[in-house]
Amino acid sequence: MKPRVFFAFVAPSLALMVLFIALPLVVVFVQSFQVTQQVYKQVTVETCTPGFVTQNCVQETKSQAVLDENGKPVVETRFVGFANYLELLQPQAVANAFTAGSGGIAALLNIDFYKALRFTLTFTFVTLPLVIGLGLLVALAVDNTQRSLRGPLIFVTLLPFIITPVIGALSIRWLFVSDGIMTAALEHLLGRQVSIFSNGWAIEALMLFYRVWSITPFAFVIFYAGLQTLDNDTMESAIIDGASRYERLRYVIVPHLMPLIVFVALIHLMDAYRVFEEVVGFSSQAYRISLQWLTYDFLIPDNTGNRSIPRASASSMLTMVGIVILLIPLLRRAWRDHSRIR
């Protein structure tokens, strides 16, 4: 293909990527090193009250917002370096947490950023092997069923992936609220009152269950498609050589699907590290928060109507850095496999 033709094909995609991905990232990166605040001025106000002979006047100095010619508050943006990042990471509070008698890890997890980081990493690394393992298991099960049953099985398996994430999370939550069906069943079985959403660990377990339940169909579709390209001659040779099911899985199927396993892992790591829908759907803010939700929380206007955009930008950049760190090993493996094929 001629360079001119190639450029004509990719130019629209590149332009959209620059407009909607690259430029917003640059803006967020710049904002993370800035602070935008209203401009205030000190004014002296004299307050007088009636007296017996003369008025009693008191002067006091107050801060007053500076307004422009249209009557709107004037704001200024100034460079503050890594102040927003330090405000998020709170290195001094971290050092104090590990001093004698300060609580250690428990005190560290009281800081919002580390509380969110702990949950995000746990959510990512617990769900990843479960999604890959269950997706492969379901794919193998469907691939070994009768052809007449595969269509209905694939349809039923894909249903959790079709449901909108927030709606699915709310559906699971409604099963376990105080008057939910599952809560009533547990209370009848245990013979005592059960309150699922008063325990942080129980909410986290439900969130992990929901993510695995909703994303496993994605892994299943990828692995099932990969199984259709498996060389039957290789599999038959392994059977003739006396290879067991486990040996065929380990030495034939998994190596064949390894590029797809890496692909699913890449997609899931990027998606799980940005967990947000589960926090909203399960209303877990009092017990469990994620890095993505922390960024969202900074963007919610406070009582004065202000939003902490600089801290939200810093939180977004730290989230992106975390995703890059997680993806580096998988990207290196993918590049090594690609170079070997070439």
N, C-alpha and C positions, 0 to 999 in steps of 0.2 A: 504494500500500500504506500502511495506517495505521501510524503510529509504533509503536503497541502491538504490532501483528502483526510488524512488522519486528524489534522488540526481542526478541520471543519466539523468532524464528528464529535471531538472531545471539547471543543471550545464552549458550547452551551453549558455542559456539565461543570467545566472548570469555572466559568463565570458565576454560576449559581453557588458553587462551593465557596468561592472567594467572598461572595456577597453575604451568604447566610451562615457561613462557618468561620472562615478566616478572619474577616473584619470584626464580627462580634467577639471573637477570642482576643483579638488585639485590644479592643476597647475595654473588655473585662480585665485584661492584664494591666493596662494603664490605670484603670480605676482602682485596682487593688493597692496602688502606691499613692493614692490621693485621698483627701478628705474634703467633702463639700459641706459647708456649714453656712447658716445664716449670719449676716453681718449685724452686729449690735453696736450701739454707741452708748456712752455713759451720759446721762442727762440729769441735771439737778432740778428737782421738783419741790416747789414750796407749797406747803399745806397750811392753811390758816383756819382757825376756829374763833368764834366770837369770844371776847373777853369782857371783863368788867369795865375797863376804860378803853383799852386798845385790843386789837386782835392778837391772838397767840399764833405766831407763825413758826413752822418747823421746816427746815430744808433737809432733804435726803436725796441721795444719789441712787438712780435706778438704771437698769439696763433696758434699752429700748431698741426694737428692731429697726434697721434702716430700710426705708421704702424708696422705690424708684418713682419716676414721674407718673407711672400708672397705678401707684398705690400697692404694688406687690413687693414682698420682702426681697431684699438684695442678698444673693448668695455668692460665696467665693470658694474657689477650689484651689487647694494648695498641696504641694508634694510633701508627704510625710515618710517616705522610705518604707521600711518594713514595719511600721507601727501597727498597721492593721493585722499583719501576720502575727506579730508578737502579742497583740490583744487576743487573738484566737488561741495561739499555742500556750500563752501564759507560762513562760519558762520559769519565772520566779515561783509561781504557785506549784509548779511541778517539783522544783527543788525543795520547797517547803513540805510537800506531801511525803517526801522520803526521808525527812529528818526524824530523829528519834521520837517515837510516840505520836506521830502525826497521821498514822493510818495507812501509809504506803499506797498500794494499788486502790484500796477502797476510797481514799481521799482523792487520788488521781481521777477516778471515774466520776467524781462529783463535778468535775470541770466539763462543760458541755461538749467541747470539741473531742475530748478523749472518750467521753461517754458515747458519743456518736460514732467515733472511729472504732471502738470496741465492738459495738453492735454490727457495724457495716462489715468489718472483717469476719466476724463470726458468721454472719448471714451469708457472705460470699463463699467462704471455704467449707461450710457445712453443706450448703445446697449444691455446690459444684459436683462432688463425687456422686451424690444421690441422683442428680439429674442425668449425668452421663451413664451411671450404672443402671438405673431403672429404664432409661431410654433404650439402651442396648438390649436389656432383658426383654422389654416389650417388643422390640423390633425382631429379635430372634423368635419369640413366641408366635408373632403374627406370620413370620416368614415360614414357619414350620406347620402352619395350619392348612386346612384344605382351601383351595383357591376360591371356592364358592362362599367361604366365610370371611375372606380377607376384607372385602369391601365394607360390610357392616362393622367389622372390628376396627378398621381404620377410622371409620366415621365416629364411632363411639370414643375411640382413643383421642381424637382431635377436639372433642367438645370442650375440655377445660382450656385449651389454647385459644378457642374462638371467643370465649367470654371476655368482655372488657375487664381489665385488671381490677379497677376500683369496685366494679359491681361484683366480681368474684370474691374479693376480700370482704365486702359487706355481707355477702351471702354466708360465708363461713362464720363471720362474726355473729350474725343473727342466730346461728345454730347454738352458740355458746353464751349468749347474754343471759341475764337473770331468769327470763321466762322462755328461753330457747328450748328447742326439742332435745338437743344433746345434753343440756344442763339438767332438764327434767329427768332424762334417762339416767344420768349419773347420780342424781340425788336419790332416785328410786333404788338404784343398784347399791349405793353405798350406805343408804339409810341416814344421811345427814345432808345439811345444806352445803351447796357448792357455789363458790364465787370465782369463776375463772378469771375475770378481768380485774380482780384485785391483787393478782400476782404477776409480777413482771416476767418471771420465767415461763409461766403458762401462756402469756400473750406472745412471747418470743417463739415458743414452740409452735403455736398456731400459725404465726407468720412464716416460719420455716416450712411447715407442712403445706401451706397454701402455695408458696413459691415453687416447691418441688412438684406439687400437683398440677400447677398451671403451665410450667415450662417443660416438663418431661415430654409432652406430645411433640414439641419442637425437635428435641433430640431424637425422638422415635422416628419422625419423618425423615430426618437426615440419614440416620443409620439404616433405616429400611431401604431407602433409595440406594445406599452404598452396598447393601447385601445383594441387590439385584445385579450388580456388576461383578460379583464374586465369580471367579473361574470355577466352573463345576468340575473340570478335569482335575484341578488341584485338590478340591475337596474329596473327590472320589479316590484319588491317589492316597490321601491321608487315611481314608477309611480302610482301603485295601491294606495299607501298611500297619493297621491295627491301632491307629491313634484313637484315644478316647474322646468323649465330647469336650472335656476340659482341655485336652491337648489341641484339638482342632480349633477351639475358641482362642487359645493362647498363641498358637503358632501360625494359624491361617487367617482366622476372621479378624482378630484385633490388629495384626500388622496391616491387613488390607484396609481396615477402617481408620487407621491411625491419622491420616490427614483430616478426615472428617471429625474425629475426636478432638483434634487440635482446634479445628474450626468452631465446633460447638463450645469448647472451653473458652475460646476467645470471645465469642458473642456473649456467653453467660457471665464471664467475668466483668465485661463492660456494663452489662445490664444490671447484674446483682450489686455491683459497687455503687450504682446510682439508685439504690432502692428508695422508693418514695411512696408508691401507691399503697404498700402494706401499712406503712405508718399512718397514713390518712384513713385507709379503710378500717383498720382495727383500732383507731383512736388511741394509739399507744404512746402519745407524746409525754404523758406523765411518767412512763416507765422506760420506754425505749424510743430513741431517736436515731436518725441516720444522718450522714453528712449532707445528703441532698436535702433532707428536711430542715437541717440547720441553716442551709443557704436560703431556703424558702422563708424560714422564720425571720431572718434578718430583713427580708424584703417586705414583711408585713408592717404597715404603719403603726407607730406607737401611739400613746395617748395624745401626743402633740401633733400627730399627723406626719412625722418624719420617718423615713426608712433608712436603714443602715446599709446603703448600697456599697460603700467601700468594703465593709466587713463581708458582705455577701460575695463581692468579687474575689476577695482573698480566700474565702471558703471554697468558691468554685475552682479557683486555680489549684488549691491544695487537693481537692477531689480529683482533678484531672491529673495531677502529678501522681497520686496514688494509683489511678488506673494505668498510667504508663508504666509504673514500676511493676505492677502485677502482670502486664502483658509482655514485658521484655523477654522473659524466658520462653514463652510460647512463640513469640515472633522470631526469636533466634532459631528455635527448632524448625519452624516453618521455612525460614530462609535457608537453613542448612539442608533440609530435605529438597527444596526447590533447586538449590545449586547442585546437589548430587544427581538429580534427574537430568539436568542440563548437561 
